[in-house]
Amino acid sequence: MSRKPRLATRLAVGAALIALVPLIALAATFTLLAEGAIRKQLDVALIARAQNFAGLVQSSILEPLSRYNALSGWASDPQIAGAFVGPKGRDGCNRFLATATRGRVVVGAQLFDATGRPICASAPELAAPAQAGAPWFRAALEGTLASEGIVPGPRGPALSLALAAKAADGSSGVLRAWYDWSAIAQLIEAPISQARLTDDEVQLQISAGGRVLYDSSGKDALLLTPGSGARGRGESGELLIAWARNDTGATDPGGGFAYVCRVPRPVAFASLRKLLITVALVAVVAAVLAALAAWLLSQRMVRPLDALGAAVERIVRDGDLTQQIEVSRHDEIGRLAASFAQLVTKLREVPRSLRESVLALSEEVARLDRAARDQNERVTRQAAALQEAQVTAQEIRQTSLMAAEKANAVLGAAQRADDVGRAGQDAVSQSLGELEQILGHVDAISRTMSELGESTSRIAGIAGVVKDLADQSNMLALNAAIEAVRSGEHGRGFAVVAREIRSLADQSVQATQRVQENLDGIRTNAARAAAITEEGSRGINANLARMRNSGDSLRELGSISRDNARAVREIAAAVGQQNAGIDQVFSAVRDLSSSMSELVQLIEQSAESVREVGSVSARIDGIVNRFRV
Amino acid sequence: MAVLGSGARILLAASILLSLSASAEPVIVVHPSCPVTRLDRDEARRLLLGADLSWSNGDATQLVEIRGDDPVVTAGYQAIARKTPSQIRAEWNRLVFAGRANPPLRFGTAAEARAAVGRLPGAFAVIDSSAADTSVKIVFRAPGPG
């Protein structure tokens, strides 16, 4: 129930503010404008008053004073005229002035000669010389009534007036009188009060030379400092002031007087303040009225809202949906109430359908729960089987790895065997080549041998020819020696040559016989060598054939060993592939295992969710049961 | 205070009006020691205008006035000298400036004025006869306006 007053208060405060703000703004604007206007009028009025004041004092006091002053009467008095001529006249003058100044206004008098020397005075202590050059003295000598202004007099401040006096001998002097200023100032009061220049608000002051000469409020008034000029206005603290000066010469009575009128600022603006107070009062009243109106209005608005609030509260507290909402208005609040009534009607259906739904939900939840349990069990079993499979896969993998290693070892051995076979083959081939080469050599030897035989034969032929030739030469030499013996002496030389030739021929025959013999030896040796060569060649050929046989065997062995190595390599490759396959199988099994554990977790979660749904449905059931339909 | 003051002023004015309508009679009162016991109209006029500035015993005359506009005084001045108070005042100012007379004394009420007359030898004043008492001497009675 604390909301009702709050809304009402808020509305009331808002309305009060709405009422106040424009009024305050208006008042502020108005105050500003009015203050300026009032100030202007006030200044005009104050200056006018100061001028009136100055004029009044001038006409009622100063002018009569100038016109009817005592000096003009005295100046023509024989006592004064006689004062210039001797001590006797002076005594007479002293007495005259003493008598004349016995009153309360003219409090002292003095007579000077033209040089300012004192001749006689109303009292001995007043007999002081005057400055002959002073303006007032000169003006007085010229015959006009001159004033020195306010000076210290015998009884306080006094207005000093001076006028020319004629001596009996025709020479002139100056007669001066002190008018007690306080007595004069008293006279100012009457015309002012009659002219109603002062009142409770406006006070007047005369000042000159920094001294207060008159103040309508009393004697102890504070000096107001007026500005220069014939008139003007200004401010002095909390006072508004205006001043005026009369158009008088410096030596005229009242010359240099400033007439100031003043009014305290609060008094001057009192009307404005009153107005402001009125405005403030109006504003407050308006605000109060507005607040009251707003409050009443809000009460009217809030009451049906309160009824609705109470209904809602009953629904919230008791779940009471049986209550009827009355609709008695046709505005927005009425529509709200109608909508709310409809809402309640609709709400009544909700718990019922909700209850049915909850029942169905509970059954479903139970079924789900069972299914989840079942699933959980199965999956757990599967997970165990998978675990075993994983172990087995691991073992297979290791075995396969070992097989791969063995295959690799076999492959290495085969490779080495192949290499050895190849080396043997190469050696056999090389031996074969070398043997063939030897065979070639042997053949060549054989051929050379036979060529040698032939050459020997040819040499034997040649040697035969040579022997024939040597035989013939021997015959010839024999013939020649016969002939030389026949030819006697002449033939002796020839017989020597013929002997020689015959010995040569003999030697050639012998040589040819030795050659023949050597050739026969060579021939037999060559034949023997050819036979040996032939035998060697045969042996080599036999060896060659054997070697060829063993080279073929080696080659065969190499090809077998290569076949072996190929087979082993294929085996190793197969084992490698197998290994990779087993790896895939293993990782698949592992993935399957982790998926399985995730599945187990998911199943756990779903079981948890199922339980949660169960508890939620139980809670909903509880809530639904709280409603009265 | 201001309200009270203005109220008092209104009461005062009312009482004066009442007294006027009842028995408003301006009289000239003098100090008891004054040698004069009775003035005729001309003597009263000369006294008021300052034509005579001393009594027969040599005392200087001293005008005592009530501040502001007092209808009885106005009526009295009119009746005695056929002049307004301001004219009387101007006359006296002239005398004062000439050094022949003392400035008039002014008081707020008729009673104060009467008391001053009773105190000062040579003093005189025009007041309502109802304000006069034994401290002063009535030497002239002017016929009232009503």
Interface residues (C-beta under 8 A of the other chain):
Chain A: S60 I61 P64 L65 R67 Y68 N69 A70 G73 A100 T101 G103 R104 V105 V106 A177 Y179 A183 Q186 L187 E189 A190 P191 S193 Q194 D200
Chain B: A2 A60 E65 R67 G68 D69 P85 S86 R89 A90 N93 R94 L95 V96 F97 A98 G99 R100 A101 N102 P103 R106
